[in-house]
Amino acid sequence: MGRKPTITRARLLDVAEEIVRTGGGAALTIGALAQAAGVSKGGVQYSFASKDDLVRALVERWTSQFDAVMGAGEEDDPVAFVRRYIAATRASQQAMNAKMAGLLVSYLEDPVNRRETRNWYRGIFRRLGGSSAAAQTARVAFLAVEGLFLMRLNGIDERGDWTAFLDDVEAILARLTL
């Protein structure tokens, strides 16, 4: 009779997030995760064969959580989509900090991961397509939010201006789409 697993894949991801939150992306190793979770390295590697697999799973988890926060909406309304995107960004940024964002940088070093990310953005721009003033405004608002994310990724939001900048984007979006 085999031993019952004492930790699940989801719990390992919880512990991995905590490692990244407290020590940054460089602190996340298979060994550090095993130690923090109280399991052997082999126990971690049973769920994640490599650090790349672990990072990929974290990014997939964050993406799924973001998509769930975004929820469904009208596919043909770019302004409504961007409003949901801003709200989801605002909500998800409470959990995401610069140390976790640094982990995303290492994720994007892999060409396969970059391709998946490019495809994700292409899907977004398909949703924001069109030549109407509303579609153009929605694209610019989306790009502004992504620029804010990039700035936060680089640690520029030390004073916590992030939410005020999101407020600015929302205000301009509302003003231009009356």
N, C-alpha and C positions, 0 to 999 in steps of 0.2 A: 504494500500500500504506500503510495507516494505522499510526500509531505504537502500539506495545504500551503499555497502561497501566502506569505504574510503581508505582501504589498502588491498592489495592482499597478498596471500601467498608468492609470489616471493619477494614482497617488504619487508615483515616481515623477510625473509631470508637475504635480503640485510642489514637490520638494525641489525639483529642478528650477521652477519659477522662483522659489524662495532663495535659492543659491544665487541666481542671476540678480534678483532684487537687492540682495545684501552685498554680494561680492563682485557683481558685474559679469559680463559674458566670459571673460577669461577664467573666472573661478569655476565655471561649469566643466567638469570632467567626469568621466565614467567613475573614477575612483572617489571623487568628492561626492557625487550623487549616491554611490553605494554607502559611503560612510554616513552621510546625513540621513539616509533612509534606513540605516541599520540592516543592510543586506550585503551580500557578497557582490564583487564586481560581476561575477558570472550571473548573479540574479538580475542585475541591471541589464547585462548584455542579452539576457533571455528576451527582454522586451525591446531593447535598442541595441542593435549589433555594433553601432559606432556612435561617436559624438555627433557626426553628421546626421545620423538617423534620429537622434535625440533632438537636435536643433530643429530638424524638419518637422518632427512631431509637435514641438512647441509652437512653431510658426503655423502649422495647420490648425492647432487648437485655438490660437489667437484669432486666426482668420475665421474659423467657424463661429467663435464667440462674437466677433464683429458682425458677421453676416446675420446672426440671430438678433443682435441688437438693431440692425438696420431694418429687419423685417421685410415683408413684401409690400409692394406698392404698385402704382400705375406705371407700367413699363414705358408708356409713351410720353410721360411728363417729366422732362429733364429737371425742371425746377423743384418739383416734389422730391425727386430722387436726391438731388443735392442737399435739400433740407434734411432728409433722413440721414444722408451721409454725414452732414455736420453734426447732427444730434448723436449719431453713433460714434463719431470721432470724439466728441466731447465726453461721452460716457466711457469709452474705452481708454481714453487718456488718463482717467483717474487711476486705472490699474497699471497702465504702461508708463514706465519711467525711462530715463535716458539710458540706464544700464541695460534694460531689456531691449531697447532700441539698438544698442550696440551689438547685441546678439544677432539682430536682423542683418547688420552689415556683414557679419561673417557668413550668414546664410546666403547672401547675394554674391559671395565670391564664387560659388559653384555655378557653372554655366547652365545646368539644368534648372536650378532654382531661379536664375535670372530669366530664363525662357518662360517659366511658369508665371513669374511676376509680370513680365511683358504681356503675356496673354491675358492676365487678369485686368491690366490697364486697358488693353484693347477692348475688352468686354465693356468696361466702364465707358469708354469713349463711343462705342456703338450706341449705348443707352443715352448718351448726351449728344448724339448726332443731330444734324439739321442746321438750317441756315436762319431760323427765326431768331429774333432778338432774345427771346426767352432761352433758347438753346445756347446761344452765345454767352449770355449772362451766366447760365448754369455751368458752362465749361470753365469760365474765368473763376467763378466761385470755387469750383472743385480744385482747380490748379492752385488757388490761394490757400485752401485747406491743406493740400499736399505740400506746398511750400512751408507752411507752418509746421507740419509734421517733420519735414527735413530739418528745419531749424531746431526743433525739439530734439531730434535724433542727435544733433551735433552739440547738445547741451547748452543752447543759447537761452533757454527759458529758466534761468536760474532764479529770477525774481517772481516767477509764476504769472507772467503776462499772458500765457497761453489762452486762457478762457476769455480774456478781454479782446484778444485778436479774433477769436472765433465769433465773439459778439459783433465785432466790426464787419466780418464777412457776412454774417446773417443779416445785419442791418442794411448793408449795401444790396444784398440779394433781394431783400424785401422791397427796398426803394426802387430798384430797377425793374421789378416784375409786378408792379401794381396793376 
